[in-house]
Amino acid sequence: DTTVFNSTLDVAVSNGDQEAVDTIFQEMKASLCVDVVTYNILLKQFTGADGCVEQSRALLKEMRGFGLKPNVATYNSLLGSVLATGDFAAAWHTVDEMEAGPGVDAYTISILFKGYKGRRRTIEPASFDRALALIEKYSVKADEILVNVALEACFGLRDQERLNGTLIALRRSGWTLPKQCSMHTYATLIKAYGMSRQLNMAWKLWGEASGKKGQPPTEQLFSQMIDVLVCNARMEDALSMFEDMKATHGRQGLCSQGFAVAYAMLIRGFAQRKECGKALACYDEMLENGTQVGLVVFNSLIDACSRVGDMSSAARLYRDMSRAECVPDLITYSTLIKGYCVRGEMDEAWDLFELMRSKGIRPDAIVFNSLLDGCAKKQMPDHCEQVINDMVDAGIKPSNHSASILIKLYGRTKDVDAAFRVFEDMPLKYGFAPNTAVYTCLMSTFIGNGRLDRALNLLPQMIKAGQRPDEK
């Protein structure tokens, strides 16, 4: 009996007993007791396993040889195998085969979105749109899994308009919150509505989730709602929510990962508001409660201090990172260097620059332009030239931002000819067209040095180059 054979085969596959699988399958073929379900069970061996696409394809070929047509479940198994190898072009080719044959279902689309996430790769906008369009094309009713993976894929694109469209598409497919909706799904939807600036919907979902009898909001859900409130400039509401979180989950202490995330969100909010003192108070509270302070929190705290010029506190935090065995990254050094440059403390900035390079961390354009701006404000043209040379040696091309900084420098040193050389030579040398900001800086340099005639002559050139003058 084929059904009995399939059940036995499924057990052998699930247990990873390859010898039993081979024996049972040979008996089934000898008894002519194979069907589509048989091959779907066999394909489960290769789903999610690297390097098994050829075996999957061979099974499909054999399956057709028995006169059996692959169904959606068959192709879904193949799709999972292909995505496990990271071959997204082949994955979409498999989808093409499905569209020419049995079509797709909710699981197909979920596999696509999860495939990108599994490879820690942000899905391309065109691929995301194509996957989402399959929902409407095949009248797929979204389930809880599809809603989560689709929204999580969309988050990586950081496109509010596309996110709004995704929420609409999911609702249009017939998705409604199930009565037993998981807290994870609530958190995902709250994040989606928060990112799309629909705070009223986020609050509505929070109300539903927090009103469930005998099921208080999880730490993850609290943290997500705090994040949404911070991102939507509702800092007071976020602080109130944090107090509720402590009342609900803080009886056993505040050292969990959930509280670490919540603290991180609050510190980021204070940093954005340049409320350095309050950010540092959160940090002290974390230390007092034994809450783990990770790299993201340290970087947010250093940013909060740097924004208000409190470099002594920023330096203390940098030292604390070593004691906490937290390794600084490019963002750490970039934030500190920029802070020192803004303060005009170039010796400290240069020391950190050399230190980060000695640790094998490659400076990016932000670091170089921060150093360039710091040297320019101190009117150190030789150092500026050195920064440009170091920048090029590191494989980073100077940009319009770099040119603007140098033009301002030469304006301050009354060297209008040098400013004009930057304007003429740097774009040609490094392959960019001067933008409105560069033209404006050069005009200001001419005007500030009594050369109104040259500023006026620059205006037609600017318009001819397709750069529209702004209010400056």
N, C-alpha and C positions, 0 to 999 in steps of 0.2 A: 504494500500500500504506500503510495507516494507521500501521503500526509505523515505516516509513521516514520518513513525514511527521512523526510525533511526535519522532523522533530529531533530525531537521533543525530542527524548531521549538524543541526544548530547547536546542540549540546557540545558536540566535539569541537566545533569552531570556537564556541565561547570559552571552552577550557584550554584552547590552544594545543589540542592533541592532534598534531599533523598526521601521524600514522593512522589514527582512527578516521580522520577526515578522508584520507586517500582511500582507505579500505571501503568505507561506506559509499563514497562517490562511485567507485568502480562497480560495486554491487548494484547501485541504482542504475548506472548506465547499462549494465548487463541485463537488468530486468526491465529496461525501458521505462523506468519510474522517475524520470527527471522532468522538471517543469521550470517555469520562470523563477518560482520561489527558490528552487534548488540553487540556481546560479546567483541569485541575490544573496543567499546565505553564504555562499563561497566568496563572494566579493567583499563581504564584511571583513575577511582576513586582511585585506589590503587597504581598507579605509583608514586614512590617517597615518599610514606607514610610508616612510620615504622609499623611493626606488621601486615601487610595486605597480607602476602604471602599465608596464609591458605585460605583467601577469594579468592585470585587470582586462586589458585589451584582448589578450589571448582567450580569456574566458568568454568575452563577448562574441568573439569569432566562433568559438566552439558552440556557444549557445545558438547562434544563428544557423550553424551547421545542423543542429537538431530541429530546425524549423521553428524555433522559439523567438518571439519578438521581445527585445528589451523593453521594460516599462519604466516609469518615472523613478521607481525605487532603484532599479538597476543603474540608471544613469547617475542618480544621486551618489551611489557608492563610488562610481568611477570618478565623479567630480571631486569627491572628498580625497581620493587618492592623488589626483592631479594637483589639487591645491596644496597638498602636503609637500610637494616637491618645489613649490614656489613658482611654477610655470603658469602664470596668469593668462598668457595668450592661449595655451592649450586648454585652460579651464573654460575660457569663453568659446573656444572651438567646440567643446563638449556641450555647452549651452546651445550653440547653433544646431548641433545634432538633435538635441532634445526638442528644440522648436520645430525642427523638420519632422519629428516623430511624435512621441507621446505628450510633449508639452512639459510644463514645469509645475511645481507646487510650492507651498510655503517653505518646505524643508530645503528645496533647491536654492531659493533666494537666501535663506539663513546660512547655508553652507558657503555661498559666495561671500557674504559679508564677514563671516567668521574666518574664512580663508585668509583675507587680508589682515585681520586682527592677529591671527595665529602666527603670521610671519612678521608681526610688528611693523607693518607697512601701512601707511596712510593710503586709502583707496583714492584713485584719481577721480576728479569730479565727473568726467564722462562715464567712467565705469560705474560709479555710484548711481548716476542718473539712469543708466541702462538697466542696472539691477532693480532699481525702484520701479521703473516702468513695467517690469515683468508682472508686478502685482496687479496693475490695472488690466494689462493685456490678457492675462489668463484668469481674471476674476478671482484672484487668490485672496482668501480671507486671512488677514494677518493674525497670528497667534502671539502669545506672550514672548516666546523665544524670538520670533522675527522682529517684533517691536523693539526689543532690547538691542539686538545686534545691528539693526538698521540705524537706530538712533546713535548708538555708540560709534558706528562707522562715520556717521554724519558729523559728530562732534569734532572729529579730527580735521574736517575741512574748514571749520571755523567760518562758516558762511550762514549768516542769519536768514537770508532769503531762502536758501536751499533747505535749511532746517524747518522753517515755516511750511514750505511745500511738502516736506516729508511728513510732518504731523498731519497735514490735511490729507495726504495720500493714504496714510494709515487709517484715519477715521473713515475715509471714503470706502476703504476696503471692507468696512463692517466691524472694525476693531472697537470694542468697548471694554472697560475695565471689568475683569472677572470678579466674582464675589470673593474668591480666595486669592486675590492678587498678591503677589509676593512683595515684600518690602524693597527688594532689589529693583523691581519694576517701578514701584512708586518713586524710588530715588532717581532712576533713569528719566522718567517723565518729568519730575520736578526740575532736574537739570536741563532738560530740553526746553521747557517753558521759561526757565530762568534765562537761558542763553538767547532765547528769541524775544526777550523783554516782555513776556506775558506773565507778569508777577501775580496777577489776580488768579490765573489758572494754577500757578505753583502753590499759592495759598490754599486754593480749593482742594488740590490733591493732598496737601499736608493735613488739612482738616479731616479728610476722609481716612487717611492713614493713621493719624493720631487718635481718631475716634473709635478705632476697633477695640472692642471689649476683650480684655485679657491678653492683648497683643500691643504693648507699647512700641512706639517708634524705635527702631534699632539705632545704634550709634552711627552707623553708616548713613541712615536717613537724616538724623539730626545734622551730621556734618555736611551733607549735601544741601540741606535747606539753609544752613549758615552760609555756605559758599554762594548760593543764589542771592541771598540778602546782601552779602558784601559786594558782589558783582553788580548789583542793582542799586548801590549807594544807599542801602538801608542799614547802616552800621548799628544804630540803636536797637533795631529789631533783631539784628544778628546777636548782639550782646544779651538781649533778653532771652533769645532762643538758647544761647549757651548756658544760661542759668537754669533753664528748664532741662537741658541735657544733663547738667550736673545733678539736679534733683532726681532725675529718672535713673541715671546710670552711675552716678559718682559715689555711691555708698561704699563700693569696694576700692575706691581710689580713682585717680585720674591718669593712670599710667598706660592705658590701653592705646592701641593704634588709632581707634576712633577719636579719642581726645587729642592725640597728637595732630591728626588731620584738622580737627576743629580749631585748635590753637593756631595752626599754620594759616588757616583762612582769616582768622581775626588779625593776626600779625600783618598779613598782606594788606588787609583793609586799612589798618592804621598807617602802614607805609605809604599807601596811595594818598592818604589824607595828610601826610607829613606830620603825623602825631607820633614822633619818635619815642617820647616818654611812655606813652601807653603801650607801644609795641614792646619796649624793654620791660615794662611791668608784667606783660604776658609771659615773656621769657623767664623772668625771675620766678613767676608762679609755676611754670613748667618744671624748673629746676627743683623747686620746693616740693612739688608733688611727685617727682620722679618720672615725669613724662619725657619720653625720648625726644631729643631735639635732633632732627635730621638735617640734611643738606639744604632742602628747600626752605626750612625755617631759618637757618643761619643766613642764607642768601637774602631772604626777605628782611631780616633784621638789619643786616649790613646795608641793604638798600634804604631802609627807613632812616638809618643814621646818616648815610651819605647824602640823602636828599636835603637834609637840614644842616649839613656841614659839620656834624658831630663825628669827626674822624677819630677822636680818641676812643669813643664807644665802639666805633666800627673796628678799630684795631684790637680792642679788648675781645670782641666777638671772634675775630680771626684767630686770636690766641686760644680762645675757648674751644674752637673747632679741633685744634690739635689735642687738647685734653680729652675731648669727647671722641677722639679717634674718627673724626669726620673729615674726609679728604676734600679740600677746596677744589672747585672746578673752574672752568673758564668764566662762568658767570660771577663767581666770587671775586676773582682777580679783576675782571672787567669793571665791576661795581666799585671796588676799592680804588682802582686806578683813576676812574672817572671822578670819584669823590675828592681824591687828592688834587687832581688837575683843576677842578672847579675852585678849590681852596687856594690854588697857586702853590701848593707844596710839591714841587716837581721832583725834588730829591727822593721823597718817599715814593712817588709814582714810578720813577725810574728804577728804584730798588725792587719794587714789586714786579715790575715788568721783567727785569732780569731774573728774578726768582722764579716766576711762572715758566719762563723759557727753560731754566735749568731743570725744572721738574717735567719737562717734555710736553707742556701745554702750549699749543700753538695759538698765538694771538690772532684775533679776527679784526675785521675792519673797524668795529666799534672801539676796540682797545687802541688801535693806531690813531684813529681820528680823535679820541680823547686826549692822547699824548700830544697830538698835533695842535689841538685847540689850546691845551695848557701852555705849551711852548709859545704859541702865537700870542696869547694874552700877556705873557711875560716878556714879549718882544724879543724872542730868541730865534732869529732867522736861521742861524747855522744849525741849531738843534732841530728846527722844522725840516730842513733839508735832509738831516740824518733820519728823521722819522719816515720821510717819504722813501728814502733809499731802503730802509729796513722793511718797509711795507712791501715794496716791489720784490725784494729778496725773498720775502715770505710767500710770494705768489699771490698777493692781494693787490689789485689795481686801484690806484687812487680814483676817487669819484668826484661828482659835483660837490659833495659835502667837503671833501678835502680841498678842492679848488676854492670854495667860498671862504674857508678858514684862512688860506694863504693870502687871498686877496684882501681880507680884513686886516691881516698882519701888516701887509705892505701899505695899506691905507694909514694905519697908525704910525708907521715909520716914515711917512711922507714920500714913499718911493712908488709913485704912480706908474712909472715905466715897468718896474718889476711886477706890479699887480697886473698890468696889461699883458706881460709876457706869460704869466700864469694862465690868463684867460685864453691866450692864443695857442700856447704850446701844450699845456697839459691835456686838453681834450683830444688833440690830434695824436699825442704820444700814447695815450692810454685808452683810446677808442670810445669816448662818450661825447655827447653833444651838450654844450652848456645849457642849463635850465634857467628858469625865471629867477631863482635865488642867486645864481652866479651873476647874471646880468645886473640884478639889483645891487649886489655887493660892489660890483665894479662901478656902477653909476654913483653909489654913495661915496666910494673912494675918490672918484673924480670931483664930485661936488664938495666934499670935505677938504679937498686940497686946492680949491679955487679953480677947477677946470670944468666949469659948467658947459663949455663948448664941446668937450670930449664926451660928456655925459649925454648931451642932446644928440650928438652924432651916433651914439650907441643905440638909441631908440629905434631908428629905422632898421638897423641890422638885427635887432632883437625880434621885431615883428616879421621880418623876412625869414628868419629862422623858425618861425612858427611858435615862438614863445610869447604868450599874452602877458602884457604888463599887469601887475596886481596893484592893490591900493598903496603899497609901499613906493 
